[in-house]
Amino acid sequence: MIDIKQALNLGIIQLTPSSTTARIDAEVLLTSALGASRSFLYAHAEKRLTPAQHLTYTQLLDKRRTGIPIAYLTGQREFWSLPLQVSKDTLIPRPETELLVELALQAFRNTPEAHVLELGTGSGAIALALASERPDWQILAIDKSQAALNVAKTNAASLGLSSVAFLASDWFTSMPKSLVNMIISNPPYIAEDDVHLNAGDVRFEPPEALVSGHDGLNALKHIIQQGFDYLLPGGLLIVEHGFDQKEAVALLFRERGYLDVTCWQDVQGQDRVSGGWRGL
């Protein structure tokens, strides 16, 4: 049976034609098969794999070569330094979405017991990130997918974050008639004919969490229009959107009567998040 060093090299060779991150992919998949850390791979490079470990690793490599995302193969993804479970029923949390969390924390840094609504929570990444920083806030996380909510609830329980409540709802359909300080969302915003849907990780992610009409704006329109009525005076709505949707989204905010409409860029300099305030 091969040792860890040999297994890692084999994985790199097998993944190189199909992945630009072959070494990292091989390391992550091998640690998953071994139930060990990445540092363990190099500290115990001569340790031999058991037959079961070798079989698991081989199967993971085979699946990765077909393009299945690493997060779906390992069932985990880190977001805001939180280890989260993910599944085929949830989007894979992405680093650029952490901008939403940063903006939310900054906007209400001096507001104890703020009431927050997250729409389309998926794995619970945004809501749980906020709860980890502000346990005094009351957060309601909504998703229409019960399967996704089950993943989010599991993450909340494993992280010990009990201040987040979860509700199955198609956007505001089952939302209680209560007002909140902030609505936050990373909704579907990809156009149905976007060529990127046939490339990379998104090929394997749930389409209903990605695609939103012919121009990608259906969900954003609904959230911006309906969300206004759920905000307290002085409340904020912030949404993630596509890098080329800044102007269209800003127009939706202004037409609905939001004030101080602003767009923020992500770490790559792309227009990524827009928001607006309900007047006092």
N, C-alpha and C positions, 0 to 999 in steps of 0.2 A: 504493500500500500504506500502511496506517495506521502511525502511530508509536507508541511505547511509552505515552505519555500517553493517546492516544486508545484504545488497546487496553485499558488499565487501566480507563478510564471506561466503555467498552463492557461489560467484564466485570462491573463493579459493577452496572450497570443490569440486565444479564441475570440476575444471581444474586440480586438483592435480593428478588424475590418468594418465593424458595425457601430463602434462607439468612439467618440473623441475623448472620452474619459475612461478608457479601458482599465488603467491601473486602479483608479479610485473605485470603479464599479466592481472589479475583481476583489479588492480589499473588503468592501462592504458586504458583498455576497458571501465571501469566505467567513467573515466574522459572524454573519447570520447563521451559516451552516454549523459553525463551531459553538455558537452561543458565547462568543468571547469579544474582547475589545480589539481595536485595530493595533494598539501597542503590543498586544499579546502575540500577534502574528510575527513580529520582528524579534520579540524577546524569546520566543519558543519556535524559531523557524525550522528546527530539525524534528519537531514533534510530528508523529505520523497521524494521519487522519484515520478514524475508524471506518469500516465499510459503510456504515449508515451516514456518516458525515460526508464521505466522498460522494455517495449517491445523491445526497441532498444538494451538495455544491454543484455537481454536474447538471442536475435538473435546473437549478437556478441559472447557470450559465446558458443552458439551452433556451430558456425562456427570455433571458435578457437579449440574446442574439435576435430574437423576433421583434425586439423593440419595447417589450413590456417595461414600464418605468421601474426603477430601483425601489421606489417607495411602495409600489404595489407588491413587489416580490418579497420585501422584508416586512411589509405591513406597518412601517413606521416612517415618520418624517419629523424633523425638528422645526419649530416655529417659535420665534421670540424666546429661544433657549428652552422651550418646553418640548419634551418628547411626546409626540402625538401618534396615536394609531390612525391609520388611513385604510380605506378599502376601495374597491371598484365603485362604490356608491358615493364616494366623496371626491372632490377635487384634491389635488396634491397642493398643500400650502406652499406659496412661493415667497422668497425673500422680499420682493417689491411690495407685497401686500402688508408688510410690517409698517409701511408708511402710514397706513390707515390708523394703526394702533398708536403710533407716535403722535399724530395729529390730534387724535381723540384725547389722549392723556394731557397734551399741552393745552387744548381748548378748555378743559374743565379741571385743570390742576387745582383750582381753589374751590371746587364744588364738592363738598362731602355729600354722600348718599345720592349722587346723581342717578337718574333713571335713564337707562340706555336700552335701546332696541337694536338688535342685530338681525338683519334680514338675509336669509340664505346662508346659514351658519356652516353647513357641511360638516367637517370634522370638529367644529367648534373652535377653530384656531383663533379667530379674532376675539370672540367673547371670552375665551379662557385666558388669552394674553392680557386683556383688560382686567379681568378678575384677579390675575396674579399680581398686578400692580396696584389695583384699587379694590380691595375686598369690601370696602364700605359702599361701593356702588351696587345698585340693584340692576341686574342685567337680564333681559329676556332675549333668548336666541331662538329664532324661527327658521324652520325649513319645511318644505312641503314633502320631502322624502323622509318617511319614517326610518328607513334603513340608515340614512345619513344621521338622523337624530340619535339612533342607537349608538353609533360610533362616537358622536359628540358626548353623549351621556357617559359612556365608558371612559372617555378621556377626562371628563370632569371628575369622575369618581377616583380614577387612578392618581390624579394630581391633587386630590383633596380640595377642590375648588367648589364649594357648596353654594356660593352666592349667585350662580347662574341658573336660571330656570329655562326650561326648553318647552317649545310648543310646536306642534305640527300645524302648519298653515300655509296656504298658497298666498304668499305675501301678506296682505293685511286682512284676508278673508275671515280668519278666526281670531284676529287680534282683539283683545279686550278694548273697550272704549275708554282708554286712559291716555294721558299725555306724558311725553317723555322729554328729557333735556336734549337727547341726542339719538339720531338714527344713523346707523353705520352699515354699509353693505359693500360686498364685492360680488355683484350680480353677474349673470351671463351678459356678455357684451360683444361677442364675436358674430359677425355677419354670417348668414347660413351658407354663403358661397365662398367664404374665405379659404384660400389655398392652404393656410397654415393648419387647418383642421386635419389635413392628411399627412402631417409631419410631426415628429417628436412625440412627447408624452401625451399630447392632447388626443392622439388617435385612440387612446385607451381610457380616457376620462369620460364621465357621463355627459353626453351631449346636452342634456337639459340644463346642466350647470355651466355650459359654455356658450351655446348658441341662442340668439335672441332676435329673430326676425331677419328680414333681408338686409337691414343696415346695422344690426346689432344693438339697436336702441330701444327695443320694445320694453325690456325690463327696466331700463333706466328711466324711460318716460313714465312708466307706472309708479315707480318708487318716488320719483321727484314730484309728480302731481298729487299722489295720494298721501305721501309722507308729510306734506305741509300741515294737514289737518290733525296729525298726531303729535306735532311738536308744541311744547310750551312756548310762550313768548320768550324770545331770546334763545330758542333752541336751535340746534345745528343738525343739518343733514350732510353727511360726507359719503361719497361713493367712489369706488375704483372704476376706471374705464379704459378704453383703448388709447394708445398713444396719439391716434389721429382723430379722436372724438371730442377734443377740448371745446371747440367752438360750438358744436351741436349740443353738447351737454350744458354749457354755459347759457345758451339760449333757452333751454328747457327750464333751467333754474330761474332765469329772469322773467320769463313769461308767466311763471307760477307765482311770482311775487317775492322770491327770496332776496335778501339783501347781502351786500358785501360778497358777491360770488367770486370765488377764488379757485385757481388751479395750482396744484403743487406737483413738482417733478420728483421722480424717483432717483435712486442713486446713480442710474445710468443717464440721467438728464432727460428722460422721457416724461411727457405730460401724462400723469398717472391717476391723480385723485383730484376731484373737484368737490366743492362744498358751498353751502349758502345758509344764511341765518333767517329765522323767522323774526320779524320785528317785535319790539317790546309792546 
